[in-house]
């Protein structure tokens, strides 16, 4: 990996962290996502069964309030980047 690639990866990580820090404050409080679709279809939370409990429900860590939201989002972004890098390494070795 050359210096230019490393610089690009570092810039991408910094951008992910910045977006993670800002998103709890600029995101809509009433999003149109999966929960909204389930509500529109009449599927309540009591009907759905969990396969396993989420470690961070609603993208937050309750004891830390809004700081917890930022931390969970940064953790998620970094885990996603690490998983993507790992998949890339596996594909590169097989190819």
N, C-alpha and C positions, 0 to 999 in steps of 0.2 A: 504494500500500500504506500503510495507516494504522499508527499507533504500536502499536495492539493486535495487529495481525498480525505486526509485526516482533518484538514481545515473545514471542509464541507460537512463532515460528520459533527464536528464541534459546533459549528454554526447551527446545524439542524437541531442539536440537543438544546442549545441556548434558546432557540425559537420555541421549541416544545415547552420548555420550562416557563418562558414568558407567557405563552398562551395559557398554560395551566394556572399560573398565578392570577391572571386577569379574568379568566372565564367565570368564576363564581360571582364576580361583581358586574359583569356585562351580559351574562346569559339571561334569557327570559325566565321569569318566575312561573310562567304558564306555558311550557313547551308543548309542541304537537308531536309527541313521540309514541313509543310503544305503550306507555301507561294510558295516554289519551285514547289510542286506538282500542285498547282493552276496555276502557270505560264506555266508549261509544258502542262496542259490541255487547255490552252488558255483562262482561266477565269481571266479577268483583275480586277483591283480594282474598276473600274467604273461599272462592272456588278454585283458585290456582293452588297447586301443590308444589312445594319446593323440592328439588332434588337434593340440594344442599344450601345451607344458609349463606348469604352473602357476607363476606368479611367486612365490607363497608357499604351498608345499605344507603341508598340515595346519594352515593358519592360523597359521603361525609364520615368523619370520625367525631361522634357527638361530644366527647369530653373537651375537644379543642375548638368547637364551634366553627367559625369561618376559616380559621387557620387550619383546622382539620380538613376542610374541603380542599384547600390549596394543596396540602400535603398529600392527600389521597390522589388528586389529579396529577401531581408531579410523579408520584409513585407509579400510577397507571401509564403515564407517557413513557417513563423510563423502562418499565417492564415490557411495553410494546416494542420499543426500540431494541431492547436486548433480544426479544424473541425474533424480531425481524432479522437482526444480525446473525443469530444462531441458525435460522433457516437458510440465510444466504451462504453461510459457511458450509452447511451440509450440502447444499446444491452445488457449490463450487468444488467440493471434494469429489462428488460423484460424477461431475462433468468433465 
